Amino acid sequence: MARRAPSGEVRIVRILLDTNVILDVLLDRTPWVHDASAICQRCDDGHAIGHMAASVLTDIYYIARRLTDRTKEVQAIRSCIIISC
């Protein structure tokens, strides 16, 4: 996802990750998990910078709280923070 400028320098792409992209990865939602995972992997590899709105964290917390236990709820939030760093 890195792009080359006319001068030849590589520019890192910035990506705004919405709640559904994060949920696709965390909940392994088919068929979107493959594309969402690829986006997150690009962020992990340093080829892109992932950003998310603060409301994504509260959305994930609320959904994880309803679907899982406290441990998985905290892991989900930590995963979001790691993805966006």
C-alpha positions as CSV (number, residue, x, y, z in Angstrom):
1,M,0.0,0.0,0.0
2,A,3.0,2.2,0.0
3,R,3.0,4.6,-2.9
4,R,5.9,6.0,-4.8
5,A,5.9,9.8,-5.3
6,P,7.1,11.2,-8.6
7,S,10.5,11.8,-7.0
8,G,10.7,8.1,-6.2
9,E,10.3,8.3,-2.5
10,V,7.9,5.9,-0.9
11,R,4.9,7.3,0.9
12,I,3.1,5.4,3.6
13,V,-0.7,5.2,3.2
14,R,-2.9,6.2,6.1
15,I,-6.0,4.1,6.6
16,L,-9.1,4.9,8.7
17,L,-10.3,1.6,10.2
18,D,-14.0,1.5,11.0
19,T,-15.7,-0.7,13.6
20,N,-16.7,-3.4,11.1
21,V,-13.1,-3.9,9.9
22,I,-11.9,-4.5,13.4
23,L,-14.9,-6.8,14.2
24,D,-14.2,-8.8,11.0
25,V,-10.7,-9.6,12.4
26,L,-11.6,-10.1,16.0
27,L,-14.7,-12.2,15.4
28,D,-13.2,-14.0,12.3
29,R,-16.3,-13.0,10.2
30,T,-16.3,-14.8,6.9
31,P,-15.9,-13.7,4.1
32,W,-14.5,-10.3,5.2
33,V,-11.9,-11.6,7.6
34,H,-9.3,-12.1,4.8
35,D,-9.5,-8.6,3.5
36,A,-9.6,-7.0,7.0
37,S,-6.7,-9.1,8.1
38,A,-4.7,-8.1,5.1
39,I,-5.3,-4.4,5.9
40,C,-4.2,-5.0,9.5
41,Q,-1.2,-6.9,8.4
42,R,-0.1,-4.0,6.2
43,C,-0.3,-1.8,9.3
44,D,1.7,-4.3,11.3
45,D,4.3,-4.5,8.6
46,G,4.7,-0.7,8.5
47,H,3.4,-0.3,4.9
48,A,0.4,1.6,6.2
49,I,-0.7,3.5,9.2
50,G,-4.0,2.5,10.7
51,H,-6.2,5.1,12.4
52,M,-9.5,4.6,14.1
53,A,-12.0,6.9,15.7
54,A,-12.2,6.9,19.5
55,S,-15.8,5.6,19.2
56,V,-14.5,2.3,17.7
57,L,-13.0,1.4,21.1
58,T,-16.3,2.0,22.9
59,D,-18.2,0.1,20.2
60,I,-15.8,-2.9,20.4
61,Y,-15.9,-2.8,24.2
62,Y,-19.7,-2.9,24.2
63,I,-20.0,-5.7,21.6
64,A,-17.2,-7.8,23.2
65,R,-18.9,-7.4,26.6
66,R,-22.1,-8.8,25.2
67,L,-20.6,-11.7,23.3
68,T,-17.6,-12.8,25.5
69,D,-16.2,-12.8,29.0
70,R,-14.1,-10.0,30.7
71,T,-10.8,-11.5,29.6
72,K,-11.7,-11.6,25.9
73,E,-13.2,-8.1,26.2
74,V,-9.9,-6.6,27.5
75,Q,-8.0,-8.6,24.8
76,A,-10.2,-7.1,22.1
77,I,-9.5,-3.5,23.3
78,R,-5.8,-4.2,23.5
79,S,-5.8,-5.6,20.0
80,C,-7.5,-2.4,18.7
81,I,-4.9,-0.3,20.4
82,I,-2.0,-2.3,19.0
83,I,-3.5,-2.3,15.5
84,S,-3.8,1.5,15.5
85,C,-0.3,2.2,16.9
